[in-house]
């Protein structure tokens, strides 16, 4: 009985440690309410629904932000805490090994679309554009760590 209990407790700790994010975690495994912090501010011009943050030229990924058109200019700041409501990842099967990810945000303000030339879509790809904080495991990831 002691052996089973010891084994169960050790397995609990193994899964707790492995559940934390690393750069090699699949992007689709981000937990809901994880926080995104932008690397820099960006402006959504008046009557615009798509803003290209990085075109992808000479980069491994491109990044766009999609939102509803508004009749006023908006600024998304680096200090804003953006909460994830859902992450979807789809492969593009045209021989290019491209993946497209959509990171949907709470409060329906819009979503980020990442298009990367990669066999797998990893958290490391998103770290080019965001710092990510997971409240569940108290884990903060940046491109530098």
N, C-alpha and C positions, 0 to 999 in steps of 0.2 A: 504494500500500500504506500509506504514511504517513497519507494522508487517511482511509482506512478505520479505521485504528487510532486516530487522533485523534477521529474521529466516535464510535467505540465507547466510548472513555474518557469523552468529554463526555456521552454518553447515560447512562452508568453514574452519573455525578454528578447528572445531572438527576433520574433516578429515585430516587437515594438521598435527595436533598433533598425531593422531593415525597412520599416515603413517610412522612415524619414527620407526626404527628397535628397537626391544628389543630381549632378549635372547629367548623369546617364539614365535618369528616370524617364519613362515615357511621358510625353506631354499630356496625354489623355488621362494619366493617373493623378493629376492635380486634384486636390480635394476642393469641394465647394467652399466658398467663403475664403479661399486663399486670397491673399492681398497682392496686387500688382502695384509697383511704383515705377513710373516712367523714368527713363534715363534723362529726358529733357522735356520741357514744355512744348506743346504744339497748339496751333490755332485752327479752329474749324470756321472757315469763312462763312459769311451770310449766304443763305440759300444753297449750301453745299452739303452733299451727303457722303462723299468719299474724300479722305485725305490720305495721300501717300506719304508715309513717314520715311521709308527707305525703299528705293526703287529696285534694289537687288542687283544692280549693275556692279560687278566686281565684288559682290558679297554672296554669302551662301544662302541668304534669305531676303525676301522682300517683306515689307510690313505696311498694311493699309488699315485705316480706321473707317468703319462704316457707321453712319448714324442717320437719324431722321433730319430732313431739311428744316431749318429754322430761319426766321426772318431777322435774326441777329447773329453777330459773331460770338463765338464761345472759345474759351481757352481751357485746355486740360493741362493742369500743372503737374510738375514733377512731384510736388508734395501731396497731391491728391491720392487718397487710398481708394483704389478701384477693386471691388470685390468680384470674384469669379462666380458666375452662376452655372456655367457649363463649358466644357471643352470638347470640340469634335475634331477628329483627325481623319482625313481620307487620302488614300493614295491615288495618284494620277497614273493610270496604266497606259502610257504612251511610249514606254521605253526610256523615259528620262529620269526615272527614280525620283520623281517629285512628289512631295506631300503637301497638302493644304490643311491648315489648322484654323479653326475659328474659336476664339476665346470670347465667349459672351459674358457681358458684365451685368451685375445687378442694377436695379433702378432703370433698366431698359434704356440706358444712354447710348448703347451701341455695342459693337464688337470689333475686335482686332482680327485681321486675316493675315496669317503668315504663310508664305509659299516658300518652301525650302527644297533645294536639291540634295536629297539625302535618302538613304535606305530606310531610316526610321526618324520619326519626329520626337526629339528629345527636349527635356527642359533646357538643356544647354543652348538650343536654338533660340528659345524665347529670351534667354538671358542677354542676348545682344541688344534687346529693346527694353527689358524690364528687370527690376529686382523683384524677387518673389518671396513672400513671407507666408508660411503655413502655421496658423494659430494652433491647430490640433497637436502638432509635434514641436512647436516653438522653434521652427527651423527657418533661417533666413538665408536665401541664396542670392549671390551676385555673380557677375562674370569673373570677378577676381578671386573667388574662393572655390 
